[in-house]
Amino acid sequence: MKSVESDAKRYKSYSKLNLQRLAMGSIESDIDKLTLKLGNEEISPDINQLMEKLTLNLTSSSNLNKDVKPLLHSIKNFLLHSDIEFFDYDLLIELLDAIVALCPFEDVLAVFSVDDLVAALESGSRSLITTVCKVISAAYPRDIFAGTPLIDELLKLYFDDFAVVSIISELEKTFDTLSTNQLNRRRILENNLPTIMNAKNSNNSTTFCRLLDLLKMLAVNVSFEEFRKDIFSVDEKTIREAMENDVLVFIHICQYVCELLNLVIKGHGKEWIVRYIDKSFDIFGEAYARRDELYDVSHFANSYLLRIFSKISYLDEKLYIKNLELKYFPLSVDKPYCVDFLTVLNPSYIVKSHNELLRELNLRPRNVHMFVNLIKDEECFNIIKDEINSKSLEAMPYLEQMYLLVGLTSELYGIHHLTHNIPAIMNNLIDSGNNVTEQVCFDLRQKVFENLLDADPQELSIWLIPLQSEYSNILNGRSKRLSEKHKVADDYI
């Protein structure tokens, strides 16, 4: 018996090795074919299929033993000198991306010199610029271009008013990769300080907003010593002018501040960032308080302001959010904005500052998301849990009920409440499968089951077997029927 098993293992291993050899042979053959085709004066339409096949094989490979410099030369020359209508240049760039990810980077540099890359950036050609971005992003070591003018050229292009969106997108991906290295950051923040400051002081909103996007990427990796206030902080005057006159810039500033606060909250060791941005908190509070007179802020930036206040409430220092609330949005049940704030603020702050307010809340379909937020804190939950009962849940539309149950079952104490205190809802949850026709409801209900089945089986007690049985129906039965139903509807439409 052991001999048979051993033979079977050897056969599998041999078959796998043969398949790998066949795949590698196909890749090497296709590399040679494409190298020749790209060098021909007459390009046939089937070249796109060859590139697609080769790209697919390369992206699923872990190594490449073939010398690809001839192909890289062919790609470079083709991009420089060709303009064929039916040719898929985007696919060629995808192929180049797959090649440089597998081959030694010195092979790439043997074909694409720094002068070549600079010239390509200055060419204005989207294909060539994208090619440069792919090459630079694959650089190893990461700072190999830090002593060259390449990063300077990338920045010039990034702040060019006439650069198209697709190029800006590629440049941002490249900066995101480069900014993980200290020498690259130094090249951007020190060697190109005049370029950075010109962008910061620019009256052109596009240039200023692009700078904020760049600073967001850099801020993830900068150290305390690299974080220059004159670069990374947005002064109160700029924020106030944007609040009054340019809501799109104001929204961009809000997003930027949110990202900086995220770095603090997520424990990246960047608590010191707060002292460089806390002066702006009052302006955001003022913007919210003046939303009736600031029409654009009220209609377009309200959600961004709430996001900032949410982040501030999660800072270790609670005085920030407490002072903002007292001055600009005092909370009480009679305030029309109260639900909005209870939906986004840190529930541990709410329970410590507004214990009595929590006791006045009633669960309704319109404030389900508020309750989902409050459930996240156990002390908060213990105050509001009596509102989460069979009567209030059964009175809700099914979608809102599922939203609440996803939140409830995300916490162990919430699961205990559901399984021990509201059995009617558990029964409805298990028995309602045949009535769920909306995809969103189906997905939410499945998430509720997954949350429950991740819990300790002893906590589920008598519900364990019915939950497992119905979850099996969700995965193997009803999910298939539901997808077929949607397919029929889609085909009909």
Disulfide bonds with the S-S distance in Angstrom:
none
